[in-house]
Amino acid sequence: MSELRFVRMGFGTEAVDYRVAWDEQRRVHAARFADEVPDTVILLEHPPVYTAGRRTQDSERPLDGTPVIDVDRGGKITWHGPGQLVGYPIQKLPRPVDVVAHVRRLEEALIRTSAEFGVTATRVEGRSGVWVLGDPVEQRPALGGLSLDFDPRLTDEEFDPRMNGPEYAPSNAGQRREDRKLAAIGIRVAKGVTMHGFSYNVQPDNKWFDRIIPCGIRDAGVTSLAAELGRDITIEEVLPVVERHLRDILEHADPKPREIVRAGT
């Protein structure tokens, strides 16, 4: 893969409005398709905003009508905001594009970053992103004073954690010792060039996630580096480490076209 260019677009008081960043993504995407710029990773923070991928259901959006920006990436609804490092890798990949392999490379960079800060993170089968695994189910505390055998999230497809008290809130998954997402990933590929990317929870206010069904997942929650470490940590500390691991993985990757299996062969 070609040399990677990093663009630090804005952080803290210079956090970038989501629509402004989306326009910049589209501009860089067009330039990358035309080979006018190298593979580029845009890194930034956003002011608080909810964005919904193409698979988001109405039942997963904020109950109070809080505005949501519908976007053209994969995945479902999530939140971006202060304390969260957002990355948009815009890369040209061989066609037909192997989307899963691209996602796995982004996950690996964030898993390595987490490890460097002392947090053991991993993947969860069937769920994209980077996760901190919870305790075995039988070792977790009971919810609402009930045995886990009666956890309504496991049997009621219409159960809504937003309407059933803080014990079910995504931001409290660590207290429940459940699986919890440390980084979300949602991408789009157009003309063989990637867009969108990852959001890595460094030290956000995770209560923002309690107003939605994050990524459409009702039986797990969210976490952050700060929550797992039990101390403050800043974007400034994490940024160069993320860049180093992204560069190491993406520049040394040997992406291959997705294999197509044709019927009868």
C-alpha positions in Angstrom: 0.0 0.0 0.0 1.2 3.5 -0.7 2.6 6.0 1.8 0.0 7.3 4.2 -0.7 10.9 4.8 -2.3 12.1 8.1 -4.4 15.3 8.4 -5.2 16.5 11.9 -8.3 18.5 11.1 -9.4 19.9 14.5 -9.6 19.0 18.2 -10.9 20.5 21.4 -12.1 24.1 20.9 -11.4 23.6 17.1 -13.6 20.4 16.9 -15.0 20.0 13.4 -18.7 20.1 12.6 -19.8 16.8 11.3 -21.1 18.1 8.0 -18.0 20.1 7.4 -15.9 17.0 7.9 -18.2 15.0 5.6 -17.7 17.5 2.8 -13.9 17.3 3.3 -14.1 13.5 3.1 -15.9 13.7 -0.2 -13.3 16.2 -1.5 -10.4 14.0 -0.5 -12.2 10.9 -1.8 -12.6 12.5 -5.2 -8.9 13.5 -5.2 -7.8 10.1 -4.1 -9.8 8.4 -6.9 -8.1 10.7 -9.4 -4.7 9.9 -7.9 -4.2 13.6 -7.0 -3.4 12.8 -3.3 -2.0 9.7 -1.5 -4.0 7.6 0.8 -5.1 9.9 3.6 -6.3 9.5 7.2 -8.3 12.5 8.5 -8.2 12.7 12.3 -10.4 15.0 14.4 -13.0 15.5 17.2 -16.6 16.4 16.6 -19.0 18.5 18.6 -21.8 16.3 20.0 -23.7 14.7 17.2 -25.7 11.5 16.4 -25.2 9.8 13.0 -27.1 7.0 11.6 -25.8 4.5 9.1 -28.0 2.9 6.4 -29.2 0.0 8.6 -30.4 2.1 11.5 -34.0 1.4 12.5 -36.4 4.0 13.8 -36.6 2.2 17.2 -32.9 2.8 17.7 -33.0 6.6 17.4 -33.3 9.1 20.4 -36.8 8.9 21.9 -36.9 12.6 22.5 -36.6 13.6 18.8 -32.9 14.7 19.1 -31.7 15.4 15.6 -29.8 12.7 13.9 -27.7 13.0 10.7 -28.3 10.2 8.3 -25.1 9.2 6.5 -24.1 6.9 3.7 -21.8 4.6 5.7 -22.6 1.1 6.8 -23.6 0.2 10.3 -26.2 1.8 12.5 -26.6 4.7 14.8 -23.8 6.1 17.0 -22.6 9.2 18.8 -19.6 11.4 18.2 -18.3 14.1 20.5 -15.7 15.5 22.8 -13.2 13.0 24.2 -13.6 10.7 21.2 -10.9 10.4 18.5 -12.5 10.0 15.1 -10.6 8.8 12.1 -11.5 8.8 8.4 -9.1 6.6 6.3 -9.5 7.4 2.6 -7.7 4.7 0.8 -7.7 3.3 -2.7 -8.1 -0.5 -2.6 -7.9 -3.2 -5.3 -11.3 -4.2 -6.7 -13.4 -6.0 -5.9 -12.8 -4.4 -2.5 -12.4 -6.7 0.5 -14.4 -4.6 3.0 -14.0 -7.1 5.8 -10.2 -7.0 5.5 -10.2 -3.2 5.6 -12.3 -3.2 8.8 -10.0 -5.8 10.4 -6.9 -3.6 9.7 -8.6 -0.7 11.4 -9.6 -2.9 14.4 -6.0 -4.2 14.7 -4.5 -0.7 14.9 -6.9 0.3 17.7 -6.4 -3.0 19.5 -2.6 -2.4 19.5 -3.1 1.2 20.6 -5.3 0.0 23.5 -2.7 -2.5 24.5 0.0 0.1 24.6 -2.1 2.0 27.2 -2.7 -1.1 29.2 -6.2 -2.1 28.1 -6.8 -5.5 26.7 -9.2 -5.2 23.7 -10.3 -7.7 21.1 -12.9 -8.5 18.5 -16.3 -10.1 19.0 -17.5 -12.5 16.5 -20.3 -11.0 14.4 -19.9 -7.5 15.8 -17.5 -5.0 14.2 -15.4 -2.7 16.2 -13.0 -3.1 19.2 -14.3 -4.6 22.4 -13.4 -5.1 26.1 -14.8 -8.4 27.1 -16.9 -8.8 30.2 -16.9 -11.5 32.8 -18.5 -14.9 32.1 -22.3 -14.5 32.3 -22.6 -16.6 35.4 -20.2 -14.3 37.2 -21.9 -11.0 36.4 -24.1 -9.2 39.0 -27.9 -9.5 38.7 -29.8 -6.7 37.0 -32.5 -5.0 38.9 -32.3 -7.6 41.6 -33.3 -10.4 39.2 -31.3 -13.4 38.2 -29.6 -13.2 34.8 -31.9 -16.1 33.7 -34.6 -13.4 33.6 -32.7 -10.7 31.9 -35.4 -9.3 29.6 -32.9 -8.3 26.9 -32.3 -11.9 26.2 -35.9 -12.8 25.5 -37.8 -9.6 24.6 -36.9 -8.3 21.1 -38.8 -5.1 21.9 -37.1 -4.4 25.2 -35.8 -0.9 25.3 -33.0 -0.2 27.8 -33.6 3.5 27.6 -36.9 3.2 29.4 -35.9 0.8 32.1 -33.5 2.6 34.4 -29.8 3.1 34.7 -29.1 -0.5 35.4 -29.6 -1.2 31.7 -27.9 2.0 30.3 -25.1 1.3 27.8 -22.8 3.6 29.7 -23.0 1.3 32.8 -21.9 -1.9 31.0 -18.6 -1.8 32.8 -20.4 -1.8 36.2 -22.4 -4.8 35.0 -19.1 -6.4 33.8 -20.6 -7.0 30.3 -18.9 -6.8 26.9 -18.5 -3.1 26.0 -17.4 -1.4 22.8 -14.3 0.7 23.0 -14.3 1.7 19.3 -16.9 1.7 16.6 -16.3 1.2 12.9 -18.5 2.1 10.0 -17.3 2.6 6.4 -18.3 3.2 2.8 -16.5 2.2 -0.3 -17.2 4.1 -3.6 -15.2 3.6 -6.8 -12.8 1.4 -4.9 -11.9 4.2 -2.4 -12.9 4.0 1.3 -14.7 6.7 3.4 -15.8 7.1 7.0 -14.0 5.0 9.5 -13.7 4.7 13.3 -14.5 6.4 16.5 -12.3 5.6 19.4 -13.6 6.4 22.9 -10.7 8.1 24.8 -12.5 10.0 27.5 -16.0 11.0 26.3 -19.1 11.4 28.4 -20.5 7.9 27.6 -24.0 8.9 28.9 -24.6 10.4 25.4 -24.9 6.8 24.2 -27.8 6.1 26.7 -30.2 8.1 24.5 -29.9 5.7 21.6 -29.4 1.9 21.0 -25.6 2.2 20.1 -24.9 0.3 16.9 -28.3 -1.4 17.4 -26.9 -3.6 20.1 -29.1 -4.1 23.2 -27.2 -6.6 25.2 -23.9 -4.9 25.5 -22.6 -1.3 26.2 -19.8 1.2 25.6 -16.6 2.1 27.4 -13.6 4.3 27.0 -9.9 4.1 27.7 -10.4 6.4 30.7 -13.1 4.2 32.1 -11.0 1.0 31.7 -7.9 2.6 33.1 -9.6 4.5 36.0 -7.8 7.7 35.2 -7.9 10.7 32.9 -6.4 10.4 29.5 -6.4 12.9 26.7 -6.7 12.9 22.9 -3.3 14.5 22.8 -1.8 11.5 24.5 -3.5 8.9 22.3 -3.3 10.6 18.9 0.4 9.9 18.0 0.0 6.3 19.2 -3.0 5.7 16.9 -1.1 7.3 14.0 1.9 5.1 14.6 -0.2 1.9 14.6 -2.3 2.9 11.6 0.8 3.7 9.7 2.5 0.5 10.6 -0.5 -1.6 9.6 -1.9 0.2 6.6 1.5 1.0 5.0 2.7 -2.5 5.3 -0.6 -4.2 4.3 -0.8 -6.2 1.1 -4.5 -5.8 0.3 -5.8 -8.2 -2.2 -9.1 -8.2 -4.2 -12.0 -10.0 -2.6 -12.2 -13.5 -4.0 -15.4 -14.1 -6.0 -16.8 -17.6 -5.9 -19.0 -18.3 -8.9 -21.8 -20.8 -8.9 -20.8 -24.1 -10.4 -17.0 -23.6 -9.9 
